[in-house]
Amino acid sequence: MESVGRLAGGIAHDFNNLLTAIVGYTQLGSMALDTSDPVSRHLMEVRKAAARATELTRQLLAFSHHKAPEKEESDLNGLIVNLDHMLRRLIGTDIELVTLLESNQSWVSVDLAQMEQVVINLAINARDAMPDGGKLTIETSSVVLDAGYARRHADMVPGRYVMLRVSDTGTGISEEVKSHIFEPFFTTKETGSGTGLGLATCYGIVNRNGGQIEVDTELGNGTTFRVHLPEAASGVELDNPISESDQLPQGSETVLLTEDEPQILAMVGRMLTSQGYNVIEASNGDEALRLAGSPDDREIDLLLTDMVMPQMGGKELATELRVGRPGVKVMFTSGYTEEAVFEHGLSDGG
């Protein structure tokens, strides 16, 4: 399973590089066109397809356990409301969707993208369990779990939790199948109809976000999944979130851009140049140092560099560049997972 996880994480990394180029170039194309242009609508469809592909990489990373949650305090009710339209399209018109959300906000500290994936996966499983139609109910409530409950459930501590309950009126699950449902690649669907990763991914995501998922089911009497997530101490909403329509910032500084993936190097270079920046493009650390020259030759305001590159990595490049330019700012970027980046020398943060 560790080997399969590494394979999934590696595929997701390479796929991320491709998606970065696809999304970036469609954005550049959209910026050059009027919104009424038919080509602009075509590019929008490309971006939608890329967004769906991004969901696949998230699932691969979640399954491989190589993506650390990017937690933020969020209202679980708001997450479900935002997914309502998508869920109704996913489950079809022959299934009734009922949402019973607690009147108060249900604040939790979670990775929003990962929790969206949990809700979607549970809804899809419920849909598949109701081939002739039925009722899907999604509920939230605040609960207090006492010491007795914690003793009966491993890794749980007493306290206040937000509970997400997803119930269906479908075929239910036998005891034999129930004992395997969270195992990777276990599926009761026909070959080609499912990977067996859906519930395994849910299990991994919920646990890494500090919660627990459990199931109550009986063959012929439907299924209920309960997810307990620790309640956040307080909820803080973002003020004035930036939208894609906002004007991008302009600049005139010199950026030393270093990236070993040619498509990404060219795309990011074009983006920065279009915003007024003077860009020096290099495909590895050695080339970057050669193009930078001496401090007397040219001033460099920012080193924007990939972390993991052949010949010389980002950290080594930054160290060498700062020998003669101690004040240069550095921004690291990587398509690898957080753990891999830390292994390359940034575990001290900063």
HELIX and SHEET records of a PDB file:
HELIX    1   1 GLU A    2  MET A   31  1                                  30    
HELIX    2   2 PRO A   38  SER A   64  1                                  27    
HELIX    3   3 LEU A   76  ILE A   91  1                                  16    
HELIX    4   4 LEU A  112  ASP A  128  1                                  17    
HELIX    5   5 ALA A  147  ARG A  152  1                                   6    
HELIX    6   6 GLU A  175  LYS A  178  1                                   4    
HELIX    7   7 GLY A  198  ARG A  208  1                                  11    
HELIX    8   8 PRO A  262  SER A  274  1                                  13    
HELIX    9   9 GLY A  285  ALA A  292  1                                   8    
HELIX   10  10 GLY A  314  GLY A  324  1                                  11    
HELIX   11  11 GLU A  338  VAL A  341  1                                   4    
HELIX   12  12 PHE A  342  LEU A  346  3                                   5    
SHEET    1   A 2 GLU A  72  ASP A  75  0                                        
SHEET    2   A 2 TRP A 107  VAL A 110 -1                                        
SHEET    1   B 5 ILE A  95  LEU A 100  0                                        
SHEET    2   B 5 GLY A 134  LEU A 145  1                                        
SHEET    3   B 5 GLY A 159  ASP A 168 -1                                        
SHEET    4   B 5 THR A 223  PRO A 230 -1                                        
SHEET    5   B 5 GLN A 212  THR A 217 -1                                        
SHEET    1   C 4 ASN A 278  ALA A 282  0                                        
SHEET    2   C 4 THR A 254  THR A 258  1                                        
SHEET    3   C 4 LEU A 302  ASP A 306  1                                        
SHEET    4   C 4 LYS A 329  THR A 333  1                                        
END                                                                             
